[in-house]
Amino acid sequence: GSPRPLVGATLNFSGKESLVYAGLNWHWQVFETPLYLEGTFGAAAHNGYLDNAPAGFRNLGCRGNFYEGFGIGANLGENVTATLTYEHTSNAGLCGRNQGLSNFGLRIGWTF
């Protein structure tokens, strides 16, 4: 139940928004199985448009945003995990624009 620090990035290789994030991650094991649930809260910075974005892009308002994430994963070995994730960044209305950014994905983790 104790939070752990988390640092990561979501990279978009097709010219859309990418972001880096840092926060605290809570991890809950599902009974005596390799499955787990997790939740993250922190901050993120992106390289997207703040305002006046062209068609197909978002007006994200602030360079820095709040970051929330949720996931369900499995321990694949002693040092490797795989997690299906949902992440969302938003400035919570603190800037003029707030379209936010949400992603679904697969994260592979390695502990050392």
C-alpha positions in Angstrom: 0.0 0.0 0.0 3.0 2.4 0.3 3.5 4.6 -2.8 6.6 4.2 -4.9 8.2 7.0 -7.1 7.5 6.6 -10.8 9.2 8.4 -13.7 8.2 7.6 -17.3 7.5 8.9 -20.8 4.8 8.3 -23.4 6.3 8.8 -26.9 4.3 9.5 -30.1 6.3 8.7 -33.2 3.7 10.1 -35.6 4.1 13.8 -34.8 1.5 14.2 -32.1 2.0 14.9 -28.4 4.6 13.1 -26.3 4.9 13.6 -22.6 7.2 12.9 -19.6 5.8 12.3 -16.2 6.7 11.7 -12.6 4.6 10.8 -9.6 3.7 8.3 -7.0 2.4 4.8 -7.9 0.3 2.6 -5.6 0.4 -1.1 -6.3 -2.0 -3.8 -5.0 -1.5 -7.5 -5.5 -4.7 -9.4 -6.4 -4.8 -12.2 -3.8 -2.1 -14.9 -4.3 -1.9 -14.5 -8.1 0.6 -12.8 -10.4 -2.0 -10.1 -11.1 -2.0 -6.6 -9.7 -3.8 -3.3 -9.9 -2.1 0.1 -9.8 -2.9 3.8 -9.6 -0.6 6.8 -10.2 -0.9 10.5 -9.5 1.7 13.1 -10.4 2.7 15.8 -12.9 3.5 15.7 -16.6 5.0 18.0 -19.2 4.2 17.7 -23.0 5.5 19.0 -26.3 2.0 19.7 -27.8 0.3 22.9 -28.7 -0.8 25.3 -25.9 -3.3 27.2 -28.1 -4.2 27.7 -31.8 -3.5 24.1 -32.6 -4.0 23.0 -36.3 -6.7 20.5 -37.2 -6.1 17.1 -35.7 -4.1 18.4 -32.7 -5.2 19.5 -29.2 -5.0 22.8 -27.4 -3.5 21.7 -24.1 -3.3 25.2 -22.4 -0.3 24.6 -20.1 3.1 23.0 -20.7 2.7 21.3 -17.3 -0.3 19.2 -16.3 -1.6 16.9 -13.7 -1.1 13.2 -14.5 -3.3 10.3 -13.4 -2.9 6.6 -14.4 -4.6 3.3 -13.8 -3.5 -0.2 -14.7 -4.0 -3.9 -14.4 -0.9 -6.0 -14.8 0.9 -9.3 -14.3 4.3 -10.3 -12.9 5.9 -12.2 -15.7 9.1 -13.1 -13.8 11.2 -11.9 -10.9 12.1 -8.7 -12.6 9.6 -8.2 -15.5 6.0 -7.0 -15.5 3.4 -6.2 -18.2 0.6 -3.7 -17.5 -2.4 -2.6 -19.5 -2.6 1.1 -18.7 -4.9 4.2 -19.0 -3.3 7.6 -18.5 -4.8 11.1 -18.5 -3.2 14.5 -18.3 -5.1 17.7 -17.8 -4.5 21.2 -16.3 -7.8 21.0 -14.4 -9.0 24.3 -15.9 -6.0 26.3 -14.5 -5.1 27.5 -18.0 -7.2 29.0 -20.8 -7.4 25.8 -22.7 -7.9 22.3 -21.2 -8.6 19.6 -23.8 -6.5 17.1 -21.9 -4.8 14.0 -23.3 -5.7 10.4 -22.7 -3.9 7.2 -23.8 -4.3 3.5 -23.5 -1.3 1.3 -23.7 0.9 -1.6 -22.7 3.9 -0.9 -20.4 6.7 -3.3 -19.9 8.5 -2.9 -16.6 11.9 -4.1 -15.4 13.1 -3.7 -11.9 16.8 -3.6 -11.0 
